Amino acid sequence: MSWGATRFHDALGAKNRKQYREATSTHHRKPRSIGGTNDPANLSELPRSRHAAWHTLFQNFDAERIAVEINTRYLDPEYVMVAERRNHDASRTDGVQPALRIA
Ligand SMILES: [Zn+2]
């Protein structure tokens, strides 16, 4: 991730790359413990406090389990969050997959 492309550097008050690196940590969107890689598409730089909060809430759960946790513990009961896999069906060219509904 380039310094100029960072989302949080202003909010973190980081004045240079060193301060930014000290204020953030690298999150694996699909955890390495369940097969996530170091591919840049799987990595996010997060403020350390948000990163810690994420893992306090969701540990190293996969996307479907996170949707279950959100739906059963946090979300307005009139709504449902859906975990939907991207680019799974090679026959589709639009990148959209049928929704996997988690009740
Ligand atoms: Zn993480």
Residues whose N, C-alpha, C, O or C-beta is under 5 A from the ligand:
A	BS01	ZN	T26 H27 H28
